[in-house]
Amino acid sequence: QVQLVESGGGLVQAGGSLRLSCAASGSTLSIYAIGWYRQAPGKQRELVATIGSGGSTNYADSVKGRFTTSRDNAKNTVYLQMNSLKPEDTAVYYCNAGRTTSVGQWRSYWGQGTQVTVSS
């Protein structure tokens, strides 16, 4: 079982930056693939960025070049650095940790989310 806690959200002006953290307890986060998702009011949850257990990253086109995800295995934490923020980035941001177990089952865990609000 993995417990995930996001932090770092807040209110920022357009063009500003925030760094979100996703801290894990109960298991070593390094063995999990991490996905960062966001959900704006009235919209579906969308995948923003991923980082594999080996460190490979992928980004949605809407955030490519502005967002960077990284992991600090020593701190059991994954980060999402968000630069050049836009009002359309306003959403609740969630981290998700997933892996395939030794018996081939997919295990996935969610954090509680952190609100990011970008003012114009």
C-alpha positions as a Markdown table, in Angstrom:
| # | Residue | x | y | z |
|---|---|---|---|---|
| 1 | Gln | 0.0 | 0.0 | 0.0 |
| 2 | Val | 1.2 | 3.4 | -1.0 |
| 3 | Gln | 0.1 | 6.7 | 0.5 |
| 4 | Leu | 0.6 | 9.8 | -1.6 |
| 5 | Val | 0.4 | 13.3 | -0.5 |
| 6 | Glu | 0.6 | 16.2 | -2.9 |
| 7 | Ser | 1.6 | 19.7 | -1.9 |
| 8 | Gly | 2.8 | 23.0 | -3.4 |
| 9 | Gly | -0.4 | 24.2 | -5.1 |
| 10 | Gly | -1.6 | 27.7 | -4.7 |
| 11 | Leu | -2.6 | 30.9 | -6.4 |
| 12 | Val | -0.1 | 32.4 | -8.9 |
| 13 | Gln | -0.3 | 35.0 | -11.6 |
| 14 | Ala | 0.0 | 34.1 | -15.2 |
| 15 | Gly | 3.6 | 33.6 | -16.2 |
| 16 | Gly | 4.6 | 32.5 | -12.7 |
| 17 | Ser | 5.8 | 29.2 | -11.4 |
| 18 | Leu | 4.9 | 26.5 | -8.9 |
| 19 | Arg | 6.5 | 23.3 | -7.9 |
| 20 | Leu | 4.3 | 20.4 | -6.9 |
| 21 | Ser | 5.5 | 17.6 | -4.7 |
| 22 | Cys | 4.1 | 14.1 | -4.4 |
| 23 | Ala | 5.5 | 12.5 | -1.3 |
| 24 | Ala | 5.1 | 8.8 | -0.7 |
| 25 | Ser | 4.9 | 6.6 | 2.4 |
| 26 | Gly | 4.4 | 2.9 | 2.8 |
| 27 | Ser | 6.5 | 1.9 | -0.1 |
| 28 | Thr | 9.5 | 2.8 | -2.2 |
| 29 | Leu | 8.3 | 5.2 | -4.9 |
| 30 | Ser | 11.2 | 4.4 | -7.2 |
| 31 | Ile | 9.6 | 1.2 | -8.4 |
| 32 | Tyr | 6.5 | 3.0 | -9.5 |
| 33 | Ala | 5.7 | 4.8 | -12.7 |
| 34 | Ile | 4.2 | 8.2 | -11.8 |
| 35 | Gly | 1.6 | 10.1 | -13.6 |
| 36 | Trp | 0.6 | 13.7 | -13.0 |
| 37 | Tyr | -3.1 | 14.4 | -13.8 |
| 38 | Arg | -5.2 | 17.5 | -13.5 |
| 39 | Gln | -8.9 | 18.1 | -13.5 |
| 40 | Ala | -10.5 | 21.5 | -14.1 |
| 41 | Pro | -14.1 | 22.2 | -13.1 |
| 42 | Gly | -16.5 | 20.6 | -15.5 |
| 43 | Lys | -13.8 | 18.8 | -17.4 |
| 44 | Gln | -12.4 | 15.3 | -17.4 |
| 45 | Arg | -9.2 | 14.4 | -15.6 |
| 46 | Glu | -6.3 | 14.6 | -18.1 |
| 47 | Leu | -2.8 | 13.2 | -18.0 |
| 48 | Val | -0.2 | 16.0 | -17.9 |
| 49 | Ala | 3.1 | 14.2 | -17.4 |
| 50 | Thr | 4.6 | 10.9 | -16.6 |
| 51 | Ile | 7.9 | 9.7 | -15.3 |
| 52 | Gly | 8.9 | 6.0 | -15.4 |
| 53 | Ser | 10.7 | 4.1 | -12.8 |
| 54 | Gly | 13.8 | 4.5 | -14.9 |
| 55 | Gly | 13.4 | 8.3 | -15.2 |
| 56 | Ser | 12.0 | 8.5 | -18.7 |
| 57 | Thr | 9.4 | 11.4 | -19.0 |
| 58 | Asn | 6.5 | 12.3 | -21.3 |
| 59 | Tyr | 4.4 | 15.4 | -21.4 |
| 60 | Ala | 1.0 | 16.4 | -22.8 |
| 61 | Asp | 1.4 | 18.8 | -25.7 |
| 62 | Ser | -0.3 | 21.5 | -23.7 |
| 63 | Val | 2.5 | 21.6 | -21.1 |
| 64 | Lys | 5.5 | 20.5 | -23.1 |
| 65 | Gly | 8.3 | 23.0 | -22.7 |
| 66 | Arg | 6.8 | 24.5 | -19.6 |
| 67 | Phe | 6.4 | 21.6 | -17.1 |
| 68 | Thr | 9.1 | 19.2 | -15.9 |
| 69 | Thr | 8.7 | 16.2 | -13.8 |
| 70 | Ser | 11.5 | 14.6 | -11.8 |
| 71 | Arg | 12.0 | 12.2 | -8.9 |
| 72 | Asp | 14.2 | 12.3 | -5.8 |
| 73 | Asn | 14.4 | 8.6 | -4.7 |
| 74 | Ala | 16.3 | 9.5 | -1.6 |
| 75 | Lys | 13.3 | 11.6 | -0.5 |
| 76 | Asn | 10.7 | 9.2 | -1.9 |
| 77 | Thr | 9.2 | 12.2 | -3.7 |
| 78 | Val | 8.3 | 13.2 | -7.2 |
| 79 | Tyr | 8.1 | 16.8 | -8.4 |
| 80 | Leu | 6.2 | 18.7 | -11.1 |
| 81 | Gln | 7.9 | 22.0 | -11.9 |
| 82 | Met | 5.4 | 24.3 | -13.6 |
| 83 | Asn | 6.7 | 27.4 | -15.4 |
| 84 | Ser | 5.1 | 30.0 | -17.5 |
| 85 | Leu | 1.7 | 29.1 | -16.0 |
| 86 | Lys | -1.4 | 30.1 | -17.9 |
| 87 | Pro | -5.0 | 30.6 | -16.6 |
| 88 | Glu | -5.9 | 27.4 | -18.5 |
| 89 | Asp | -3.6 | 25.4 | -16.2 |
| 90 | Thr | -6.0 | 26.1 | -13.3 |
| 91 | Ala | -7.1 | 22.7 | -12.0 |
| 92 | Val | -6.7 | 20.2 | -9.1 |
| 93 | Tyr | -3.5 | 18.3 | -9.7 |
| 94 | Tyr | -3.1 | 14.7 | -8.7 |
| 95 | Cys | -0.3 | 12.3 | -8.7 |
| 96 | Asn | -0.8 | 8.6 | -9.4 |
| 97 | Ala | 1.7 | 5.8 | -8.7 |
| 98 | Gly | 1.3 | 2.5 | -10.6 |
| 99 | Arg | 3.2 | -0.7 | -11.1 |
| 100 | Thr | 2.7 | -4.3 | -12.2 |
| 101 | Thr | 3.2 | -6.7 | -9.4 |
| 102 | Ser | 5.2 | -9.9 | -9.6 |
| 103 | Val | 2.0 | -11.8 | -10.3 |
| 104 | Gly | 1.0 | -9.5 | -13.1 |
| 105 | Gln | -1.5 | -7.4 | -11.4 |
| 106 | Trp | -1.7 | -3.6 | -11.9 |
| 107 | Arg | -1.6 | -1.6 | -8.7 |
| 108 | Ser | -2.4 | 2.1 | -8.8 |
| 109 | Tyr | -2.7 | 4.7 | -6.0 |
| 110 | Trp | -3.9 | 8.3 | -6.0 |
| 111 | Gly | -3.0 | 11.3 | -3.9 |
| 112 | Gln | -5.7 | 13.7 | -2.6 |
| 113 | Gly | -4.9 | 16.4 | -5.0 |
| 114 | Thr | -3.7 | 20.0 | -4.7 |
| 115 | Gln | -5.4 | 23.1 | -6.2 |
| 116 | Val | -3.5 | 25.3 | -8.6 |
| 117 | Thr | -5.1 | 28.5 | -9.6 |
| 118 | Val | -3.6 | 30.8 | -12.2 |
| 119 | Ser | -4.9 | 34.4 | -12.4 |
| 120 | Ser | -4.8 | 36.4 | -15.6 |
